[in-house]
Amino acid sequence: MACKNVCVVGLQWGDEGKGKIVDAVAGVSRYVARYCGGANAGHTVVVGAEKFALHLIPCGIFRPGVVNVIGNGVAFDPPVARKEIEGLRARGVEAGERNLRISACAQVVMPWHRLQDQLSEQSLGGAKIGTTARGIGPCYSDKANRSTAIRVSDLRDPDRLRDKVRMISDIKSRIFGALYGAEPLDGKQIAEEFVEHGRVLAPMIANTGEILRRASAAGERILFEGGQGTMLDIDHGTYPFVTSSSVSACGVPSGTGVPPSAVGHVIGLVKAYTTRVGAGPFPAEQDNDIGNYIRQRGHEYGTTTGRPRRCGWLDLFLVKYTADLSGVHEIALGLLDVLTGLDELKICTGYRVGAKAVEAFDPNELAQAECVYETLPGWKEDISACRRFADLPGAAQAYVTRIEQYLGRQVGSIGVGPEREMLIRHHTGVEELR
C-alpha cells in the first residue's frame, strides 16, 4: 500500500475528529488536499501543548515537507484564509508559497454571500436550516449561476475583479433591497478590499488540478481531506439540513481535479457516539442525562460556531450507509475515551417505522425512524494512556470488535484522547502507520 493515495472522510454529521487523523496520515504524505466545504468546517489539531483550530487551511500544514492544497471544490473565503495564515505564522508554523497552494478555480465567498445567508435565515423564522451564516450556500449557488460568481483566478486581475464586483454588487443590492429591505452594498469598498486580498494571496494561487494529477502519476502520496460529515452531503445527506457541497469520497475527483482512480485508500472517520449541530432528524439523539454526559465529557461545542452539539448513541445503521457510499476500506474510531464512566452503552443496529423494520437506510425517512438498539457493558478505567488494543479494558475491546463485525470493516485506529499521540494503531491499511 506504500505511496497509495488516502482519502479521509467523515461518516456522520461532521465533527468526527478528522483533523487528528489527517495530521497523522499527513506525516507519511507529500500533499494534503482539501476538496469540499469552506470556512463552515472546523478541524482541530493538538500539537504538544498547543491546540490549533483550522477552517480553510488543510491540516497537513503542521507537517514539514507537506504541500497543502485548497482544491477547486472549496468555497474559499480570503479574509478567513489570511487570518488563519497570519495566526499560524505568529505561532511559528510555516504557511506560504512553499507549502500552501490555492486553486485558481475555487469559488470566492464574498460579503454579499454572508449577508444573504443571514437575511435568508432570518426570513425563514422557525423553518430555518441552521446554517453557520458563513455564506457557503449562496457562494455555491452563484457557482452554479455562473454570471454572478467570482473565482480565485479573478483575484489576480484587479481591473477584471473591480468590474465584476461592481456589476455583481449592483445586482445583489437590488435583490436584497426588494426581498429584505436591505441597504445597498458598497461595491467600490468591497472591490478594493478583495484586490488587496488578491495581492497578498497571489503567490499561493495555482493550477492545483495539474499539480495533483502529476503528483499522483509520479507516485507521490496525496491525502484528500474532507470537510463536513457525509450525512451533510448535498446529494446523499439529510436534505435540506445539509451543506452545499459533495463531502463524501464521491466529491474528491470533481473537488480536486484528479481522476476517480486516484482516490485510493478511503478511511472513514466515526465518533464512538453520534453528534450533530443545527436542525434536522437525529434518530439516536439522547436529549437527556446521557446526552449531557457525552457533551460535557467530549467538549461537544462547534469549532466554527461554538454551538452545543446534539449528542446520542452510536448509530451503526447510518454509518454502514455512509461507509458503503464512500467505499470505505477502514474505520478510524475517534473519542472512545469520552464513553468512559457509563455503566452500559447502546449501539443502534437498525430502524423501525411504527411496527415495521426498515430494510435499507434512506436519509429521507429519518424523521419517522426509531432506533433498534443493542446494549453492551461500559467501562470505568481511564483509557487515555492506552497505546495498544490489548491495553484497553475488555468492555472497550468488545465495543470496538462489535463495530467491526457490524460494518464488515476493520478499525484501523482508535482515538483515546485529544493529543496527537493519543492514538492506538490497530488494523490500519496504511503501511507506514502500522
SENUZA-614725 format. One record per residue (C-alpha): x, y, z. Coordinates in pm, 1 decimal. Example, Ala and Ser with C-alpha at 12.3 -4.5 7.8 and 13.67 -1.06 7.14 Angstrom:
2
+----------+----------+----------+
|       px |       py |       pz |
+----------+----------+----------+
|   1230.0 |   -450.0 |    780.0 |
|   1367.0 |   -106.0 |    714.0 |
+----------+----------+----------+
***
This chain:
434
+----------+----------+----------+
|       px |       py |       pz |
+----------+----------+----------+
|      0.0 |      0.0 |      0.0 |
|    308.1 |    226.2 |      5.6 |
|    255.1 |    557.2 |   -177.2 |
|   -112.6 |    483.8 |   -239.0 |
|   -331.0 |    792.3 |   -204.9 |
|   -553.0 |    818.5 |    101.8 |
|   -890.9 |    986.9 |    149.8 |
|  -1016.8 |   1080.5 |    496.8 |
|  -1392.3 |   1131.0 |    509.8 |
|  -1637.7 |   1180.4 |    798.1 |
|  -1917.5 |    924.1 |    816.0 |
|  -2161.2 |   1103.3 |   1046.5 |
|  -2277.8 |   1466.0 |   1069.2 |
|  -1926.1 |   1606.6 |   1097.4 |
|  -1702.8 |   1678.5 |   1397.3 |
|  -1570.3 |   1320.1 |   1389.9 |
|  -1212.8 |   1428.8 |   1464.9 |
|  -1082.1 |   1437.3 |   1107.9 |
|   -809.1 |   1684.1 |   1199.4 |
|   -627.8 |   1433.5 |   1419.1 |
|   -632.5 |   1153.7 |   1160.5 |
|   -536.9 |   1387.0 |    875.3 |
|   -244.7 |   1508.8 |   1084.9 |
|   -131.1 |   1150.2 |   1146.4 |
|   -154.7 |   1038.9 |    781.9 |
|     -5.5 |   1369.7 |    661.6 |
|    319.8 |   1261.3 |    823.7 |
|    355.3 |    995.6 |    552.4 |
|    213.2 |   1202.1 |    264.4 |
|    356.9 |   1455.4 |     20.0 |
|     33.8 |   1651.3 |    -41.8 |
|   -276.7 |   1717.9 |    166.3 |
|   -567.0 |   1840.1 |    -46.7 |
|   -895.5 |   1982.3 |     81.0 |
|  -1173.1 |   1906.7 |   -169.0 |
|  -1502.3 |   2042.7 |    -32.2 |
|  -1675.4 |   2286.3 |    201.5 |
|  -1547.1 |   2616.8 |    324.5 |
|  -1497.3 |   2811.8 |    645.5 |
|  -1808.5 |   2642.2 |    785.3 |
|  -1594.6 |   2336.4 |    862.9 |
|  -1362.2 |   2331.2 |   1161.5 |
|  -1075.1 |   2087.9 |   1219.8 |
|   -887.3 |   2076.5 |   1549.6 |
|   -528.8 |   1953.6 |   1584.1 |
|   -337.8 |   1931.3 |   1912.1 |
|     40.2 |   1953.2 |   1872.9 |
|    221.8 |   1917.0 |   2203.1 |
|     74.8 |   2170.8 |   2441.9 |
|    -77.5 |   2378.7 |   2160.5 |
|   -426.4 |   2349.0 |   2017.4 |
|   -497.9 |   2470.6 |   1664.7 |
|   -840.4 |   2522.8 |   1504.6 |
|   -842.1 |   2538.9 |   1124.4 |
|  -1131.2 |   2622.8 |    892.9 |
|   -979.0 |   2652.6 |    544.2 |
|   -610.4 |   2559.5 |    566.4 |
|   -552.6 |   2181.2 |    532.5 |
|   -433.6 |   2002.5 |    846.4 |
|   -108.9 |   1893.2 |    680.2 |
|     21.4 |   2245.0 |    744.6 |
|    181.6 |   2119.2 |   1067.7 |
|    395.6 |   1862.1 |    886.4 |
|    727.7 |   1982.0 |    737.5 |
|    769.5 |   1898.5 |    369.8 |
|    396.6 |   1860.2 |    304.2 |
|    234.5 |   2074.1 |     33.7 |
|   -118.0 |   2175.5 |    132.0 |
|   -375.2 |   2230.2 |   -141.5 |
|   -710.0 |   2409.6 |   -125.4 |
|   -891.8 |   2246.9 |   -414.6 |
|  -1134.3 |   2387.0 |   -668.4 |
|  -1431.1 |   2234.3 |   -483.2 |
|  -1376.2 |   2458.9 |   -181.2 |
|  -1571.5 |   2778.6 |   -114.6 |
|  -1268.5 |   2998.9 |    -47.3 |
|  -1300.8 |   3291.7 |    193.5 |
|   -993.8 |   3520.7 |    152.6 |
|  -1017.9 |   3715.6 |    481.4 |
|  -1062.8 |   3392.9 |    677.7 |
|   -769.5 |   3231.9 |    496.7 |
|   -545.1 |   3532.3 |    558.6 |
|   -635.8 |   3537.3 |    926.5 |
|   -551.8 |   3167.1 |    957.1 |
|   -224.3 |   3208.5 |    769.6 |
|   -121.4 |   3503.2 |    984.5 |
|   -223.8 |   3319.4 |   1300.9 |
|    -19.2 |   3014.4 |   1206.5 |
|    286.8 |   3223.0 |   1124.7 |
|    256.3 |   3406.3 |   1456.5 |
|    276.5 |   3069.2 |   1631.0 |
|    580.6 |   2956.1 |   1435.3 |
|    404.6 |   2743.4 |   1171.2 |
|    511.7 |   2791.7 |    809.0 |
|    220.0 |   2885.2 |    583.5 |
|    305.3 |   3036.3 |    246.6 |
|    413.0 |   2983.9 |   -110.4 |
|    632.2 |   2680.7 |    -34.9 |
|    371.1 |   2469.5 |    140.8 |
|     29.4 |   2615.3 |     52.4 |
|   -146.0 |   2624.6 |   -286.4 |
|   -491.3 |   2764.3 |   -360.0 |
|   -682.9 |   2653.3 |   -668.0 |
|   -738.2 |   2929.5 |   -920.5 |
|  -1070.4 |   2756.5 |   -998.1 |
|  -1209.7 |   2771.2 |   -644.0 |
|  -1510.0 |   2994.9 |   -582.4 |
|  -1468.7 |   3304.7 |   -365.5 |
|  -1700.6 |   3372.2 |    -72.2 |
|  -1793.6 |   3740.7 |    -96.5 |
|  -1952.7 |   3973.3 |    162.4 |
|  -2289.3 |   3950.6 |    -13.8 |
|  -2285.7 |   3572.3 |     37.8 |
|  -2259.8 |   3612.2 |    415.0 |
|  -2528.1 |   3880.0 |    409.5 |
|  -2760.3 |   3661.5 |    203.6 |
|  -2710.1 |   3372.6 |    447.7 |
|  -2808.3 |   3593.9 |    740.3 |
|  -3103.8 |   3759.9 |    571.4 |
|  -3239.6 |   3432.3 |    435.9 |
|  -3221.7 |   3253.5 |    772.8 |
|  -3392.1 |   3547.7 |    944.9 |
|  -3674.2 |   3545.0 |    692.5 |
|  -3734.0 |   3169.5 |    737.4 |
|  -3804.0 |   3201.9 |   1109.5 |
|  -3886.1 |   2862.1 |   1258.1 |
|  -3822.1 |   2689.8 |    925.2 |
|  -3455.8 |   2792.3 |    907.7 |
|  -3197.1 |   2534.8 |    807.8 |
|  -2942.5 |   2614.7 |   1078.7 |
|  -2663.6 |   2744.6 |    854.8 |
|  -2336.8 |   2869.8 |   1006.1 |
|  -2400.1 |   3201.9 |    821.6 |
|  -2055.7 |   3179.6 |    657.9 |
|  -2201.2 |   3237.2 |    309.5 |
|  -2122.7 |   2886.9 |    184.8 |
|  -2462.1 |   2801.6 |     34.7 |
|  -2501.5 |   3133.3 |   -150.4 |
|  -2144.3 |   3100.1 |   -280.9 |
|  -2213.7 |   2757.9 |   -430.7 |
|  -2544.3 |   2888.1 |   -564.8 |
|  -2359.5 |   3161.1 |   -755.0 |
|  -2111.8 |   2900.0 |   -876.9 |
|  -2399.7 |   2721.3 |  -1048.2 |
|  -2544.0 |   3053.4 |  -1168.8 |
|  -2200.2 |   3139.9 |  -1318.1 |
|  -2266.9 |   3500.7 |  -1419.6 |
|  -2264.5 |   3619.9 |  -1055.7 |
|  -1965.2 |   3412.9 |   -942.9 |
|  -1610.8 |   3519.4 |   -864.9 |
|  -1325.9 |   3270.9 |   -885.1 |
|   -989.9 |   3281.0 |   -710.7 |
|   -831.0 |   3344.4 |  -1051.9 |
|  -1015.8 |   3679.7 |  -1062.1 |
|   -824.9 |   3793.0 |   -752.1 |
|   -507.4 |   3813.6 |   -961.4 |
|   -658.8 |   4061.4 |  -1209.8 |
|   -750.4 |   4387.0 |  -1027.4 |
|   -925.8 |   4551.2 |  -1322.4 |
|  -1134.8 |   4246.5 |  -1402.3 |
|  -1214.1 |   4199.4 |  -1033.1 |
|  -1330.4 |   4560.3 |   -992.9 |
|  -1559.0 |   4530.9 |  -1294.7 |
|  -1713.4 |   4205.4 |  -1172.0 |
|  -1761.3 |   4326.3 |   -815.3 |
|  -1925.9 |   4647.5 |   -936.2 |
|  -2167.0 |   4454.1 |  -1158.4 |
|  -2249.3 |   4178.9 |   -907.9 |
|  -2285.1 |   4407.2 |   -605.5 |
|  -2536.6 |   4616.4 |   -801.2 |
|  -2741.3 |   4304.9 |   -881.8 |
|  -2726.6 |   4179.5 |   -522.6 |
|  -2820.7 |   4521.5 |   -382.8 |
|  -3135.3 |   4529.2 |   -593.4 |
|  -3229.5 |   4173.9 |   -494.4 |
|  -3164.7 |   4222.6 |   -121.5 |
|  -3344.8 |   4554.5 |   -123.6 |
|  -3652.6 |   4406.9 |   -287.8 |
|  -3664.3 |   4089.3 |    -76.2 |
|  -3542.5 |   4205.7 |    261.6 |
|  -3535.5 |   4586.8 |    256.4 |
|  -3156.0 |   4576.9 |    296.2 |
|  -2924.5 |   4873.6 |    241.0 |
|  -2721.6 |   4881.9 |    -84.8 |
|  -2376.7 |   4721.1 |    -88.0 |
|  -2066.8 |   4938.8 |   -125.6 |
|  -1922.6 |   4777.9 |   -436.9 |
|  -1622.8 |   5007.1 |   -454.8 |
|  -1514.8 |   4933.3 |    -97.9 |
|  -1562.7 |   4557.9 |   -146.3 |
|  -1360.7 |   4566.0 |   -468.8 |
|  -1063.6 |   4739.0 |   -308.9 |
|  -1072.0 |   4504.1 |    -10.8 |
|  -1055.9 |   4198.1 |   -237.3 |
|   -793.3 |   4349.6 |   -466.7 |
|   -574.3 |   4365.4 |   -156.4 |
|   -659.0 |   4005.2 |    -65.6 |
|   -556.7 |   3906.6 |   -417.8 |
|   -226.8 |   4091.2 |   -392.0 |
|   -134.7 |   3907.3 |    -71.0 |
|   -256.0 |   3563.4 |   -180.7 |
|   -136.5 |   3572.8 |   -543.5 |
|    192.6 |   3382.7 |   -481.8 |
|    -10.2 |   3087.0 |   -347.9 |
|   -268.6 |   3072.0 |   -630.4 |
|   -201.0 |   2790.5 |   -878.0 |
|   -336.2 |   2531.6 |  -1120.8 |
|   -376.3 |   2279.4 |   -840.7 |
|   -551.4 |   2017.7 |  -1051.3 |
|   -243.8 |   1982.4 |  -1269.2 |
|    -17.0 |   1971.6 |   -962.7 |
|   -217.1 |   1688.2 |   -807.1 |
|   -253.5 |   1486.0 |  -1128.0 |
|    121.9 |   1499.2 |  -1184.7 |
|    192.6 |   1408.8 |   -823.4 |
|    -39.8 |   1109.5 |   -835.0 |
|    107.6 |    988.7 |  -1163.6 |
|    455.9 |   1017.1 |  -1013.0 |
|    359.3 |    803.2 |   -713.1 |
|    368.9 |   1084.1 |   -457.5 |
|    105.0 |   1021.9 |   -193.6 |
|   -187.2 |   1262.9 |   -177.3 |
|   -407.8 |   1275.5 |    128.4 |
|   -755.5 |   1403.0 |     40.5 |
|   -911.5 |   1584.9 |    336.0 |
|  -1287.8 |   1610.0 |    361.9 |
|  -1480.6 |   1887.6 |    529.3 |
|  -1810.8 |   1804.0 |    698.2 |
|  -1951.8 |   1454.6 |    752.8 |
|  -2127.1 |   1251.2 |    484.6 |
|  -2473.0 |   1298.9 |    636.8 |
|  -2435.3 |   1666.5 |    543.4 |
|  -2364.5 |   1582.8 |    177.7 |
|  -2575.0 |   1791.6 |    -61.5 |
|  -2693.0 |   1482.0 |   -252.3 |
|  -2676.4 |   1196.2 |     -3.9 |
|  -2735.5 |   1355.7 |    337.5 |
|  -3039.6 |   1460.0 |    538.9 |
|  -3155.6 |   1717.6 |    283.6 |
|  -3234.0 |   2007.7 |    323.7 |
|  -3044.3 |   2010.5 |    654.7 |
|  -2712.3 |   1967.6 |    476.7 |
|  -2418.1 |   2166.5 |    349.9 |
|  -2386.3 |   2272.0 |    -14.4 |
|  -2105.3 |   2051.9 |   -147.2 |
|  -2021.4 |   1685.5 |   -208.0 |
|  -1845.3 |   1585.9 |    113.4 |
|  -1825.6 |   1207.7 |     68.3 |
|  -1536.5 |   1044.3 |   -116.0 |
|  -1752.4 |   1082.0 |   -428.3 |
|  -1660.6 |   1453.1 |   -422.3 |
|  -1284.1 |   1403.0 |   -442.3 |
|  -1240.3 |   1384.4 |   -822.1 |
|  -1457.0 |   1687.2 |   -902.6 |
|  -1330.9 |   1881.5 |   -599.9 |
|   -959.4 |   1843.4 |   -677.6 |
|   -930.1 |   1764.9 |  -1048.1 |
|   -795.1 |   1410.0 |  -1017.2 |
|   -944.5 |   1100.8 |  -1183.8 |
|  -1163.6 |    868.0 |   -973.3 |
|   -888.6 |    605.5 |   -982.1 |
|   -666.6 |    840.2 |   -779.8 |
|   -891.1 |    847.1 |   -470.1 |
|   -705.8 |    549.0 |   -323.5 |
|   -747.8 |    405.5 |     26.6 |
|  -1055.4 |    550.6 |    199.3 |
|  -1051.2 |    597.7 |    576.9 |
|  -1394.7 |    660.6 |    728.3 |
|  -1399.0 |    868.2 |   1046.8 |
|  -1653.6 |    766.1 |   1311.1 |
|  -1706.3 |    903.2 |   1658.8 |
|  -1766.2 |    639.9 |   1925.3 |
|  -2106.1 |    808.4 |   1961.0 |
|  -2307.4 |   1042.6 |   1736.0 |
|  -2345.3 |   1421.9 |   1728.5 |
|  -2487.8 |   1683.9 |   1500.4 |
|  -2523.1 |   2062.5 |   1502.4 |
|  -2833.1 |   2251.8 |   1399.6 |
|  -3173.1 |   2134.3 |   1283.7 |
|  -3267.9 |   1806.6 |   1118.7 |
|  -3360.1 |   1447.3 |   1209.1 |
|  -3137.1 |   1254.4 |   1450.5 |
|  -3287.2 |    915.4 |   1549.3 |
|  -3016.3 |    822.9 |   1803.2 |
|  -3025.6 |   1158.0 |   1985.7 |
|  -3031.6 |   1146.6 |   2365.7 |
|  -3182.7 |   1471.2 |   2487.4 |
|  -3131.2 |   1363.8 |   2848.1 |
|  -2862.5 |   1295.5 |   3109.3 |
|  -2678.3 |   1058.5 |   2873.8 |
|  -2658.5 |   1325.4 |   2603.3 |
|  -2542.5 |   1582.5 |   2856.9 |
|  -2276.7 |   1344.7 |   2989.0 |
|  -2138.5 |   1289.6 |   2639.8 |
|  -2147.5 |   1662.3 |   2561.5 |
|  -1953.3 |   1755.1 |   2873.7 |
|  -1701.6 |   1469.3 |   2850.8 |
|  -1642.6 |   1525.9 |   2480.4 |
|  -1646.5 |   1908.4 |   2491.6 |
|  -1908.8 |   1890.6 |   2219.6 |
|  -1931.5 |   2251.2 |   2106.8 |
|  -1883.2 |   2358.0 |   1744.5 |
|  -1529.9 |   2452.5 |   1636.9 |
|  -1672.6 |   2708.8 |   1394.5 |
|  -1986.6 |   2831.5 |   1575.3 |
|  -1938.9 |   2738.4 |   1940.6 |
|  -2292.7 |   2598.1 |   1942.2 |
|  -2359.4 |   2299.1 |   2171.9 |
|  -2385.9 |   1981.5 |   1968.3 |
|  -2675.5 |   1740.5 |   1994.3 |
|  -2544.5 |   1408.2 |   2127.3 |
|  -2659.1 |   1047.0 |   2112.9 |
|  -2561.2 |    682.3 |   2090.3 |
|  -2353.5 |    541.3 |   1806.8 |
|  -2575.6 |    478.4 |   1501.6 |
|  -2417.5 |    194.1 |   1304.2 |
|  -2716.0 |    159.7 |   1070.6 |
|  -2636.3 |    512.1 |    949.9 |
|  -2258.9 |    454.2 |    941.6 |
|  -2298.9 |    139.4 |    729.5 |
|  -2481.2 |    351.3 |    469.9 |
|  -2216.9 |    624.2 |    459.2 |
|  -1927.9 |    375.7 |    461.8 |
|  -2077.8 |    193.2 |    164.5 |
|  -2136.0 |    522.0 |    -18.4 |
|  -1769.0 |    624.4 |      2.0 |
|  -1630.5 |    273.5 |    -45.5 |
|  -1456.2 |    290.7 |    292.5 |
|  -1168.2 |     48.5 |    342.9 |
|  -1109.9 |    103.6 |    714.2 |
|  -1264.7 |    285.1 |   1008.2 |
|  -1089.6 |    543.1 |   1224.4 |
|  -1278.2 |    537.2 |   1552.1 |
|  -1249.1 |    859.8 |   1748.9 |
|  -1319.2 |    977.8 |   2104.2 |
|  -1361.0 |    633.1 |   2257.0 |
|  -1239.5 |    782.7 |   2585.8 |
|  -1549.8 |   1002.2 |   2607.3 |
|  -1765.0 |    696.0 |   2683.0 |
|  -1557.6 |    604.5 |   2989.5 |
|  -1766.1 |    600.3 |   3307.6 |
|  -2100.2 |    487.7 |   3163.3 |
|  -2244.2 |    166.6 |   3310.1 |
|  -2377.0 |     48.8 |   2976.4 |
|  -2358.2 |    155.6 |   2613.9 |
|  -2609.5 |    129.4 |   2333.4 |
|  -2546.3 |     87.7 |   1961.5 |
|  -2817.7 |    144.0 |   1701.1 |
|  -2821.4 |   -153.9 |   1464.0 |
|  -3143.3 |    -79.7 |   1275.0 |
|  -3452.2 |    139.0 |   1239.0 |
|  -3820.0 |     78.4 |   1252.7 |
|  -4107.7 |    298.5 |   1140.6 |
|  -4406.4 |    209.0 |   1351.9 |
|  -4402.3 |   -169.9 |   1384.4 |
|  -4216.1 |   -223.3 |   1056.4 |
|  -3841.6 |   -280.5 |   1040.2 |
|  -3655.0 |    -62.2 |    789.2 |
|  -3468.2 |   -279.1 |    539.2 |
|  -3247.4 |    -17.1 |    370.7 |
|  -3120.8 |    314.4 |    502.8 |
|  -3292.2 |    611.9 |    338.1 |
|  -3191.3 |    964.1 |    450.8 |
|  -3537.7 |   1086.8 |    350.1 |
|  -3707.2 |    869.1 |    614.0 |
|  -3507.9 |    959.8 |    925.0 |
|  -3775.0 |   1189.4 |   1068.5 |
|  -4009.5 |    891.3 |   1119.0 |
|  -3744.3 |    638.4 |   1222.2 |
|  -3687.9 |    491.4 |   1567.3 |
|  -3366.3 |    316.1 |   1660.5 |
|  -3332.7 |    -53.0 |   1741.6 |
|  -3055.1 |    -83.6 |   1999.6 |
|  -2808.8 |   -342.3 |   2122.3 |
|  -2676.9 |   -293.8 |   2475.8 |
|  -2313.1 |   -353.1 |   2568.3 |
|  -2132.6 |   -316.8 |   2902.6 |
|  -1941.9 |      2.9 |   2973.7 |
|  -1607.0 |     53.3 |   3146.0 |
|  -1473.9 |    274.1 |   3423.7 |
|  -1098.9 |    264.1 |   3357.4 |
|   -914.6 |    565.8 |   3215.3 |
|   -801.7 |    462.8 |   2866.0 |
|   -613.3 |    778.6 |   2765.4 |
|   -272.9 |    613.1 |   2825.7 |
|   -354.4 |    303.5 |   2617.5 |
|   -137.3 |    267.9 |   2307.1 |
|   -218.1 |    -91.5 |   2210.7 |
|   -554.2 |   -256.2 |   2158.3 |
|   -464.2 |   -512.4 |   2425.4 |
|   -425.2 |   -229.5 |   2677.7 |
|   -793.9 |   -139.7 |   2654.8 |
|  -1042.5 |   -278.3 |   2910.9 |
|  -1227.2 |   -585.9 |   2790.9 |
|  -1555.3 |   -395.0 |   2752.7 |
|  -1387.0 |   -131.7 |   2534.0 |
|  -1231.8 |   -405.1 |   2319.0 |
|  -1574.0 |   -567.7 |   2282.1 |
|  -1725.0 |   -233.4 |   2176.2 |
|  -1465.0 |   -189.9 |   1900.2 |
|  -1498.8 |   -551.5 |   1787.7 |
|  -1877.4 |   -520.5 |   1760.6 |
|  -1833.6 |   -213.3 |   1538.1 |
|  -1603.2 |   -411.7 |   1309.0 |
|  -1845.5 |   -704.7 |   1295.3 |
|  -2145.5 |   -491.5 |   1208.5 |
|  -1973.9 |   -275.1 |    945.7 |
|  -1774.3 |   -558.7 |    790.8 |
|  -1465.6 |   -337.6 |    804.4 |
|  -1168.6 |   -328.7 |   1034.7 |
|  -1099.2 |    -42.2 |   1271.9 |
|   -763.7 |     94.6 |   1166.2 |
|   -710.0 |    336.9 |   1454.1 |
|   -870.2 |    430.1 |   1784.4 |
|   -860.6 |    777.3 |   1937.1 |
|   -832.6 |    775.3 |   2316.1 |
|   -770.5 |   1145.3 |   2381.1 |
|   -723.5 |   1482.7 |   2211.4 |
|   -346.2 |   1490.7 |   2178.8 |
|   -152.2 |   1379.6 |   1874.3 |
|     -1.8 |   1069.6 |   2040.2 |
|   -328.5 |    952.9 |   2199.2 |
|   -395.7 |    710.8 |   1915.9 |
|   -399.5 |    332.7 |   1902.0 |
|   -291.3 |    193.8 |   1565.2 |
|   -496.7 |   -120.7 |   1525.9 |
|   -569.6 |   -271.2 |   1182.7 |
|   -472.9 |     19.2 |    959.0 |
|   -414.5 |    -45.1 |    589.9 |
|   -170.3 |    246.4 |    564.4 |
|    151.9 |     50.1 |    594.5 |
|    367.0 |    334.1 |    726.5 |
|    133.7 |    382.6 |   1022.6 |
|    138.8 |     21.9 |   1143.7 |
+----------+----------+----------+
***
